[in-house]
Amino acid sequence: MSAYGSEPSIPRAALLPMDHLSDVKLHPPSRRASWVDRPRLMEAMAHAVRRPVTLVAAPAGYGKTTVVAQALQSEKCPDSAWVSLDAGDNDPVRLWSHVAAALERAGCALPLVEPSRVFGRPVQAPPTLLMTIMAALAAMPDDLVLVLDDFHFVQSAARHEEVELLVQSLPVKAHLVIITRSDPGLRLGRLRVSHDLAELRAEDLAFTPEEAHEMVGRTGVTLSDDTLAELVERTEGWPAALYLAALSLADRPDPDDFVHRFSGSNRFIGDYLTEEVLSRHPQRLRDFILDVSVLDRFSAPLCDHLLGRTDSATILNALERANLFLVPLDGDRTWFRFHQLFAAVARSELELSRPQRIEELHGRAAEWFSVHGLVPEAITHWLAAGRAPDAAELVQANWLRFVDAGRAATVQGWLDVLGPGDGAPPAHVTAAWMAGLAGDEQGMSRHLRALDGLDDYGPLPDGSRSVESATAQMRAILGFGGPVDMMVAARRAAQLETDGRSAQFGIAQAGLGHALYLQDELDQAVPHLRAASRTDGAPGMIRILALSLECFVESERGNAPQARECAELAMDVLDGRGLGATPQASWAYVALAQAQADAGKSDDAMRTLELGLATRRLDNAQAAWGPIHHLMLSARIAARLGHAPLARDLLADLTQRMNRFTDGMTAMRARADAVRKLVNDLDAREVLGEPLTERELDIVRMMQGPLSLHEISVELYLSANTVKSHARAAYRKLGAHSRADAVRLARRQSLI
C-alpha cells in the first residue's frame, strides 16, 4: 500500500551498506581446534545468558570473546546476533546499523513501528533506528542473545545512554551480552540488585590447573602436577600467558626449569614475544609480521599492496597453520587480525627496529583503502602516516556522501581530529557546511569569512565548481540570511552548477525552487524543484526537501493528486535511503500529512503529523527553514482538522522563528495569517454553532472530487449508510441543500 493511504512508518532499518570490513564485524569467531573445552564456563554462560544482561569484563588476553563464542555455539544457549565494535561505532548510525544488520542475520525481522511508540519522546531520545530495534526484539517469538564485543571502544556518553535505554527496554526474550576490557559507563547497580545482571570477571575466566593441563598436553609436553600447578600460580591463570608458555615448552629440553623461571607479567610477555617468538622465525616472516602489525585488520590483497609482494596469501596460511596468533574474522578466512597482545608487541618492535618505515606503511595502507572505497580506514591511516592534507582531502571529497547516509557524527569527528589544518579553502568549505547543518550559524560565518576573496578557487574535492559556488549553495539551502539573500545566492549557484548529474546541481536547483516558493512564485518554483528531485546525483536529503516543497506548492495551487504523488515520492526516498532518523525526515512526514488531510483522511493525517513532530524533536539543531515550514504546515493541518489548541501552540513557535527575518517575508506572513484565520474561525464556530465532526469534514473534503458517496465509503472503510448519515448531518450544520452547496459553504468558512 502506498504511504498516502496507510499509516506512516519508520523505515525498516537505516542500514549502512556493508563493506568488506563491516561485514566481518557481524561474525563471531569460528570454532578452532586449539580451543580448550571449559565445561564450567560453558555452564556458567548458559545460565548467564538467560538473564537480561551479561557483562564479561576482563583485561586483554583472558579469552573473553572465545568463551562467549564457545558458549553460544552450545545447544543450551539461545540463538545469537554478534557485533564486534571498534572506535568508529561511536557514530550512532554506524553502531545501530550494525546492530540492526546483526539482528536481521539472526532472524529478527525489523518490523514497522507504530507511530504512537515515538509520540512525545523528549529531545534526548535516541535515533528512530534504536526504537525500531527495540520493537523488533519485543516481537521475537524465541529467545535471542545480542552480543556487543569490544564495548570498551565505545566511549561516547550519548551511545552509553542509548545502550542504557536498550537495557531498560529489553523484552523478556531478549538478552544482551557486553564483552569489554573495562566496566562500561552504564548504570548496572539496579540490575545487580534485581538479579538481572550476570557477571564474568578475570577470576572466572582464569584457567584452572585442569584446563591448563589440557592446553599444555596438546603441545606434546608432559609436566608434573607440581610444575603445572606452579605454572598456573605464576601466571595467575592468565590464558594469554599460559598459551605463550605452552608454545615455548615444546622446544625446551628442560620444561620444568623454564616454568621455574617463567613470569606471567605483562612485561615478561612482551619480552617473551619479542625474544622468543618473533626472533625464532626467519627474517622474511618476521619482517612480514612487523610490517603488517600496523593494520588492525588485513587481507592478502591488502598485505600484497602494503609490502609490494604477491605471496601474502601463502604467508597468512602458514601463520594460521603455525598457530601464530592469527585470528580469522570471517568464515571464508579472507580477513584476519593478530591477537591483540601479539599485535601490540609487534608494533612496539617495529617502532624500535624500523621507526622510519611506519609512516610509509600507513601511507600505503591508506592508498589501498582509498582505492577500495573504504574511506574511514583510509583516513585513519593517512593521519597515522602524518599526511593530514591527504586525510583532509578525502574528508572533503566524501563529507556529503556520509552526511547523506546519516553519518554526520563521523564527519564531525574527522574534522575535530584534523582541526583547522593548513587553512586551505576546501577545509573551510567543509567545516562551514557541517557547522551550518548543525545549526551553528556563528561557526559557519567564521569559516565563510576565511574564504573572502577566494571566490575563483576550485574545483573543490566535493564536486563544487568553486568556492563561490559552494558559498552560494550554503546561503541558499541553509537560509540564515533570510529570503532575499537566499534568492540572490540560489540564482548564482544555479548559474554556476549546470552539470545535471552532480549533487551540486541538485542542491542549487532545490535552493532556487525554495527561494521562489518563499516569494509565492509557485509556477516558477516547480521546474527547479523537479530538477532537484529527479536528478540521480541529488543527495537523498535534497530530494526529500525538493519533493516536500513541490507537495506544498501543488497543494497551494489546488492540485491534490500531484501533491499526493510528491509526498509519496518523498516517503519512498526516506525509506529507501534509510533517513528516517534524521531531522530532515520531518519534511516528508508533514508533506504526507498534508496530502492525507487534502484527501479527507484525518486520522492518518494526525498520526503522520505527530510522527513528524516527534522526529523533528530528535534534533532541534537545524537550519532555520526546516522547522519554519514544518510548524507552518503542521499548524495548518491541525487547524483544518479541528485541533485548535495544538495549532495555537505551533503558531506561537512559528511566529518566534519567523520574527528573526524582516525582508522578503510577505508571502510567508500571509501564509501564517491564513492559518491564524483558520484557528480563529474554528474558535468562532465553536462559539456560534454546532461544528462539523472530523468525520463529517472528511466526507465534505472528499466531496470536492469526483467520487460518489459509495466510493467515498470504500475509501474511508465505512458503510454506505454511515457515509450518507454523515453527509446529511454536514448539510444540516452548513445549511446546504446539495453536494455542491455543501462544498461551497465549507470553503467559504475555511473548513476545507
N, C-alpha and C positions, 0 to 999 in steps of 0.2 A: 504494500500500500504506500502511496506517496506520503511525504511528510505533511502535505497540505491537509489530508483527510484523516490524519492519525495523531495520536499523542506525540509531543516532541520527545525525543530520546537522546540520551547521552550516547555518543559513539561507542561501538563495541569495545574499542580499545585504541588509545592514541599510541599505537605501537610504532617504534622506530624500525626502519629497515635493518635486518640482521646482517652485519658484515661478518667476515671471517672470524674476527676476534670476539664479536658479541656472541656469536653462535656457541663458541666453546664455553662461554660463561654459564650456559644453561645445562651443562653435562656434569653430573657427579663423577668422581674418579672411577675409572673402570677397575674391576677386581683384578688384583695382581697375585701371582704365585708367591711373592715374597711376603704377603700379608700374614701376620701371625693371628691364629684364631684366639679370640679373647672372650670366651663364653660369659664371664662375669659382666663384662661391659655390654655385651650384646643384650643380656637380660636386663641390665640397668637401663639401657636406651629403650628397649621395648616397653618398659613401664613409663619411662620419662616422656616419650612422645605421645602418650595418651593424655598428658596434662596440656593445658592451653599453651604454655611457653616452656621451652627447654633452653637453658643457657649452658653452652660448652665453652668455658673460658680457661685458657692456659697459655703460657709463653710459647714461642716458636719451638718446633721440634717435639711436641708432645703427641703428635698424631691425631689431632682433633678431627680434621677433615676425614681421615681414613676411618676412624672409629664410627663417625656418623654415617659415612657411606656404607661401611660394612653392615651396620645395624639396619639401615633402610632397605638393604637387599634381602633381609630376612622375611620370611612369611609372617612373622609375628608383628611386623610393623605395617602401617597403612602405606598406600601409595604416596609418592612424594614429588614435589616440584623444587628444583635446585637452581640457585643463583649464586655464582661466585662474584663477589663485589670487588671493585677497585676504586681508586680515587675519583674516577670520572662519574661514579654513581652518587656523588654529592649533588649532581644535577637532578632535580626531581623527575623530569620527564624521562631521562635515561634510566633512573632507578626503577620507577614504577612501570615503565615499558618492559624492562627485562623481567620484572616480577609477573606482569600480565602474560608475557610470552611463555614463561616457565609454567604458569598455571594452565595455559591452553595446551601445552605439550603433555601435561599430566592428566588431561581430560576434563579440566574445569572450564566449562564454557563461560564466556563473559557475557551475561545477559544484558538486555536493555534495562536501565534503572528507572524506576518510576520517578517522575519529577518531584513528587512530594517528599522524596528522601533527601532532597537538597534544598527545599524551600527554607528560607530564613536562616541558613547557616551563617555564622559570623565571618567577618572579613578574613580571619586567620585560618579558615577552612583549607585543607589541602586540595590539590587539583582534583578535578572531576574523575580522573582515571582511578585514583585511590578509592573513591566511592564505588566505582564500577567493580573494582577488585573485591571490596568488602561484600557487595551484593552477590558476586559470583560465588564467594566462599559460603555465604549463607544458603545458597541454593544447592550446594553439593549434597547428593544423597548419601555418599560414603565419606569416611574419614580421609583427610588429606593433610600431609605434612609439608609446610613451606619452609625451606632451608635457606637462610641468608648466611653464606660463608664469608669469612674475612670481613666481618662487620666493622672491625677497627679502622678500616679505610674510610668509613663514612663519618666525617667529623662535623658535618653541618647540623647546627641545633634545630633548624627547621625540618631536616629529614628525620631527626630523632623524634620530634613532635609528631610527625606523620606516622612513624612506626609505632609510637605510643598510642595514637588513635586507632591504628590497626589492632594492636594488642587489646585495647579496651573493647573493640567491636568484634572480636573473634567469636564466631558461632561455635556451637558445641562440637561439631565435627571437624573443625579446622584447628590445626596445631602449628605453632611457629617454633623453629629451632634457630637460634642465633649462635654462630661459631665466631669466636673473637679472641684476640690476644689480651684484651683488657676489657673490664666491665663497661658496657655501653652506657650512654647518657640517658638511660630510661629509668622510670620510677618503678623499681622492682619490689619495693617494700610491701606494697599492697598485695602483690602476687604471692610473696613468701608467706604473709600472714594467712592468706586464704588457701594456702597449699596448692596454688595454681601454677607454681614455678618449680621445675626440676632443674638441678644444677649438677654439672660435672666439672670438677676442677683438676688442677695439676695432680693433686694427690690421688684422685680417682684414676687418672689416665696413666700414671706411672706404672711401669712394668713390675709385675710380681716376679719372684725367682722362677716360678714355673713358666711364665711367659718368656722370660729371658732365656731359660734353658731351651725352649723351642727355637728361638731365633738363632742362638749360637749353634745349636745342633744342626741347623740347615747348612752351615758353612763347613761341616765335616770336622769341627773341632770338639774335643772332649775336655770338659773341665770338671774338676772335682766339685762336690757340693759346696765345700767351704770356699773355693775360689770363685765359684759362680755367685755365692752369697756376697762375697767381698766386692765383686764387680757391680752387683746391684746396689750395694751400700755406697760405693764410691760415686756412682752416677746418680744416686737417689732415684733410681728407676726412670731417669730421663730417657725416653725412647731414642732420641737422636744420638745421644752419647753411646748407648748400648749398641745401636746399629753400626756406628763407626767402629766401635771396639770389635764387633763381630766380623766386620770386613777385614780388619787387620789381623785378627788371631789366626786366620787360615794360613798365613805365611810365617808364623812365628815358631821357631824351634822350641821355645820355652814359653808357652802361652801363660802359664801361671805367673812367671816373672813379669810379663808385660802387665798383667792385671794388677800386680802389686804396685807398679809404677804409674798406673793409669789414674788420671784425674778427670772428673766429669764436668769441670768448669767450662764456661764459655770460652775463656782464653785458651784453655788447652785444646778445645775442639777446633778453634781457629788455627792454632799452631799445627795440630794434627792434620787437618785437611790440607794445609799448605805443604807441610814437610813430608807427609806420608802418602797422601792420596794423589795430589797433583804431581809431586816430584817423581813418583814411581811410574809415570806414563811417558811415552815418547814425546819429545818436544813438539812434534807436529800436532798431536792430540791435545797436549797441554795448552798450546797456543790457541787452538780452536776453542777450548773451554773458556779460557780467559777472555778472548775477544767476544764470544757470544754472551758472556755474562752481563754485558751492557743492556741486553734485551730482557724485558720481563717475560715475554712470550716469543717463540720463534718457530719458524718452519724451515724446511730445507731450501726452498727458493729464496727466502729472506736471508738465510745464512750464506748462500752462494753469493748473493749480491754484496752482503756485508764484507765478505772475506775475499771476493774476487776468485772464487773457485767453483767447481762443478760437482764435487763429490760429497756435499754436505749430507745428503740423504743416507749415504753409506755410513758416514761417521755417526750420525744420530742413531741409526740402527745398532751400530756397535756399542755405543754408550748405553743404550737401553738394555742390550743383552748382558752387558757387564754390570748392570745394576748400579750405574754411576750417577745416582741422584737425579735421573731424568724422569720427569713426570708427564705422561701423555695427557693432553687436555681434551681430546675427542676420541670417539670410537674408531675413526679411521687412522688415528695416530699421524695426523698431519701437523698439528700444533703441539708444542711441548713447552715446558718450563723446567728450570732446575729447582731442586729442593731449596727453600729459602736460605737456610744456613749455608749450604754449599755455594749458592749464588753470591751471597754476601762476602764470603771468604774469597771467592774467585775475583770479585770486583776489587776487593782490597789488594789482592796480589797484583792485579793489573795496574792499579794506581801506584803501587810501589815499583814494579818492574818496568812498566812502559807507560808512564803517565802521558807522554806526548801523543800516544795513539788513541786516547779515549775520545777526544773531540772528533777525530777523523771517523771513528767507528759510529759515533752518534750521527754524524753528518750523512754517512752512507745509509744508515738505517732510516733517517728522515727522508732521503731520496726515494727509497723503496716504498715506504708508507705513502708518500705523496703520490707517486705514480699509480699506486693501487687504490687511491681514493680514501685512505684511512687517515683522515685529517687530524683527529685528536692525537693519535700516536705520532704522526709526523711532527706536529707542533711540539710535543714533549721532547722529541729527540733533537729538533732544531735548537730548542732552548738549552738542552744539555750539551750541545755542540758549541755553545757560545755564539750562535748565529741568530740573534734576536731579530735582525731585519728579515731573514728568511721566514721565521715564525710569524712575524707581523704581516708579511705579505700574504701568507697562507690564511691568516685570520681575516685579513681584509678581502681576500678573494671569496671566502666561504661564509662570512658572517650572516648574509641574508638567507642562505640555504638552511643554516642551523636555527636562526630565529624563526623562519617559516615552519620548521619542524617542531616548534615549541621549546627549543633549547637555548633560549636567551641567557639562562644562567651559565651555561657552558661558555658562551662567547664572552660574557662579562668577566668570568673567571680568567680567561686568557688575557683580556685587557688589563685586569688587575695585576697579573704577573708581569706583563710587558711594560706597564707604566707608560709614560709619555714617549719612551723610546727616543728616536732621533728627531722627533717633531716633524716627520715627513707628512705632506698633505694627506696621503691615504689613511694614515693613522688617526689624524684629526677627524677625517670624514667618518670613519667607522665609529670612533668614540662619540661623535656628535649624534649619529643615528641611534646608538644604543642609549645615550642619555635621553634623547627625545622620546624614544619608545617607552622608556621607563617613567616618563612624566617629569624628568629633571630638566626643566626649561633653562635654568641658570647654567647647568653643566653643558647643555647643548650650545647655548650662546657663547660660552667661553671657548669652546672648540671652533665655532664658526668665526669668531674674531681672529683666531690664529690663522684662518685661511684668507683673510683680507688681502687683496692684491694678487691672489693666485688663481684667478678665475680660469685661465687658459691651461692650467696644469692638467694633464690627462693623456690618454685614458687611464682610468683607475682600475685596480685589480678586481673590484666587484662588478665591473662592466659599465659603469657610468662613463660618459664621454669625457667629462671634465669635472673639475671642482665646482665650476659654476653650475653645471647640470645637477650634480649631487646636492648642492646647497638649495637649488630651486626645488628639487623633489622634496627635500625635507620641509621647507617652508610651506609647500603646497599640501602635503599629506598630513603633517603634524599640526599645522594651522595655529601655532601660538601667536602669530602676528595678526590674526583676525581675517575676515573675509576679503578685504581689499588687498592686503598683502598676499593672501592665498591665490587670488586671481592673477596678479602680476607674476608671481612665481610659477604658477601652473602653466600659464601661456608660454613662459620662457622654457620651462622643462619640456613641454610638448614640441617646441621648435627644435630643441637640441637632441631629443631622443626619438629618432624616427625609425629605428630598426624594430619592426613589428614582432620579432621573435624574442626580444630581450625582456628581462624583468623590468628594466628601467623604463621601457616603453609603456608597460602596463601601469607602473607607478605614476608616470607623467599623465597618462590618459585618465586614470582614476582621479588624480588631483584636479585636473581641469573639469571633469564632469562634476565633481563635488563642489568646486567653486561656483560653477554655473547654477547648480541646484540651490546653493545658498542665496543666490540673487534671483531666484524664481524663474530662471531661464530654462524651463523644463525641456522644451523642444530641442534646444541646443545641447543640453546636458546628455541626452540619451545616446547619441552616436559615440561620444567619448567614453561613457560608462560601458557600452557594449564592446568597444575596442579593448578596454581594460580587462573585462571579464572573459572575453572569448579568445584572447591570445594565449597560446600554450606556455609562453615564457613567463607569464604573470605569476608572482607568488600566490600561494593559497589565500593568505590574509588579504591581499589586494583584490583578488577575485571575489571574496566574500564581501568586502567593502563595496565594490562596484555593483555587484548583483543586488545587495541590500538597498543601495541608493536608487538603483533603477526600479526596484519594487516601490520605494517611496514615491518616485516620480510618477510611475504608472498609476498608482493609487490616487494621487492628487489629480491626475488627468482623467480619472474615471474609468480607466482601463483595467478592470479587476482581473480578467483572465491573464493578461500579460504580467500583472503584478504577482499573481499566484505562481506563474512559471518561474519568475525571477527568484521568488522565495524558495521554491523547491530546488532550483539550481544551487542557491547559496547553501542550503542544507546538505545537498549532495557533496559540495566541496568540503564543507565542515566535517562530514562523516568520512569522506574519502581520504582527507589529509590528516585525520586524527587531531583536529584543532579544537575539540570540544572543551578542553580545559583552559583555553586562552580567553582573555577578556574580549578579544575581537569576536568571539563566538556570539556575544550578545547582539551584535548587528543582525546576524542570521536569524536568531530567535525572535527578535522584535519584527523583522520583515515577515516571518512566517505567521506571527500572531496577527499582524495587520491583515494579511491575506485571509486568514481564518475568520477574523472579525468581519471583513468585507463580505464573506460568503455566508454570514449568519451563524457560524459555528462558535458561539460564545464560550461554551465550556472549554473547547480545545484552545481557543484564543487566550483565555485566562491562565490555563495551565502553561502554555508556552510563554506567556508574558512573565509569569512568576519564575519560570526556569531561567529566562533571560536576565531578570533582575538578580537572581541568586548567582548566576555566572559572573555578572559584572562585579558583584561584591567580592568575588575571589581576589580581585586585584584592582584597587582604585588608582594605581599609578599608571594612568593612561594619558595620552594626549587629550586636548580639550574637547574635540568634536565627537568622539565616540559616546561619552556619557551624555552630551547635549542631545544628540539625535535619539539616543535610547530613552532618555527621560521624556523628550517631546512626544515620541510615538507611543510610549507606554502610557503617558497621561491621556493622550487622545483615545487610545483603546479603552482604558479604564473608564473614561467618561462616557464613551459610546455604549459601554456595556453596563452602565449604571452604578459603577463603583466610585462615587463622588469622593469619599474620604481618601482613598488611595490616590485618585487623580490630583487632589489638592496637595497632598504631600509631595508628589512627584513634581508638580508645578513649582512649589516653593524651592526645591533643589534646583530645578531648571533655571528659574529666574536668577538665582545666585550665580550660577555658572555663566549665564549669558551676559550678565552685567559687566563682566571684565572687558567686553568688546563694545565699541561705540559705533565706528563707521561700518557701513555695509551690512547692517543688521535689520534693515527694514523688512525684508521678506521673512526672516526668522521670527521677528517680533510679531508679525501678522499671523504667523502660524501659531505662536504661543497664545495670542489673543483669541484665536478661533477655538483653541482648546479651553480657555477660560470661559468663553461663551457657552460651550457645551456643558461645563460644570455648573455655571450659573443657571442655564436653562433646566438642568437636571434638578437643581435646588428649587427652582420656581415650580416645576411640575409637581414636586413632592408637596409643595405648599398648596397649590391651586387645585389639583385634581388627582384622580387615580392614575398612577403611572403605569406604563406598559411593563409587563414582566419581561425577564430576559428571553424567555421562550417566544413570547409574542413579538419582541423586537427581532429575534432571529428570523421568524417567518416573514415579517414585513420586509426585512432586508432581502430575503431570497425572492420576494415578490417582484423585486426590481428586474429580475432576469426572466428568461423565457420558460422556466419550469412551471408545470402545473402543480396544483396543491397535492395531487397524488405523488408526483415526482419529488416534491419537497418533503413529503412524509418519508419517502425512501431514503433521501439524503440524511435526514435527521433521525432515522431509526425510530420513527413514531408511526402510529396507525393513522390512516387517512382521516378517520373521525376525530382523532385528537387534534390534528392539524386544522381541520375545519373549525373546531371549537375555539382554538387559539385565535384563528383568523377573525371569527365573529366577535370575539372579545376585543381584539385590537380595533376593529371597525367601530365598535361602540365607544371605546375610550377616545378615539381620534375624531369621532363624529363623521366618519366616512361612510359612503354608500356603495363603493365599488373598490376593486383592487387598485385601479389606477388612482382613485381618490385617496386611498389609504397611503400609498407611496408618496403622493404629492404632499399630503398633510404632514407625514412623518419627516419628509425632507425640510419642510418649512420650519418645523420645530427642532431641526438639527438632531433628530433621533437617529437618522441613518445618513 
